[in-house]
Amino acid sequence: MNNLQRLQAAGLIEVQHALTPDEVSSINQLSSAEVDALISVRAKLGDDFFSHKVPVGDSHRMGTMIL
């Protein structure tokens, strides 16, 4: 499973939001430890935190990605 798939499975990136090839490349260049950290932060802060911090319509970019 690549980084993008791991982040999608963890709910950090919504599948229906198309990413550019550069975004996919950048995500897949993250180290395993970096992806683990993103997943851990997401789990610890939860959905409510990110839903209040990420502007509507921009949720696929960062934070929940849903960052």
WOTA-V620041 format. One record per backbone hydrogen bond with DSSP energy under -0.5 kcal/mol. CO is the residue of the C=O (numbers start at 1). NH is the residue of the N-H. If there is no record, write none. Layout:
co->CO nh->NH
co->CO nh->NH
This chain:
co->2 nh->6
co->3 nh->7
co->4 nh->8
co->5 nh->9
co->6 nh->10
co->7 nh->12
co->7 nh->13
co->8 nh->11
co->14 nh->17
co->16 nh->18
co->20 nh->24
co->21 nh->25
co->22 nh->26
co->23 nh->27
co->24 nh->28
co->25 nh->29
co->26 nh->29
co->27 nh->30
co->31 nh->35
co->32 nh->36
co->33 nh->37
co->34 nh->38
co->35 nh->39
co->36 nh->40
co->37 nh->41
co->38 nh->42
co->39 nh->43
co->40 nh->44
co->41 nh->45
co->42 nh->46
co->45 nh->49
co->46 nh->50
co->47 nh->51
co->48 nh->52
co->49 nh->53
co->50 nh->54
co->53 nh->55
co->55 nh->58
co->58 nh->61
co->58 nh->62
co->62 nh->64
co->62 nh->65
co->65 nh->14
co->66 nh->60
